């Protein structure tokens, strides 16, 4: 962590807290604006799916398994990793 420079800001003040009515009005106005690429099922959250979704990280995908189990040498090693 970067060390502080040790200076005190005399203009620094704490912000006043909101009243219960202001907090409830703010809570009603808040909407979720998430990124559909970060969701497995974006439709569940009212988001439209992205045009180019990211592939899921599945360790049992066929390409990965084929790469792991292809012979690499003739000394008895039967997998690539």
SULJOVEN-V936824 format. One line per field, one symbol per residue. phi: phi as a letter, one per 20 degrees, with the letter a starting at -180 (. if undefined). burial: 1 if it has 16 or more other ideal C-beta (glycine too) atoms within 10 Angstrom, else 0. A space follows every 50 residues. Layout:
phi->???
burial->???
This chain:
phi->.fffenedefefcefffeffffffffffefcecfeffedfcfffdmdeff fcffffedfdfgffffffdefdbeenfdbed
burial->00000000000000000000000000000000000100000100001000 0000000000000000000000000000000
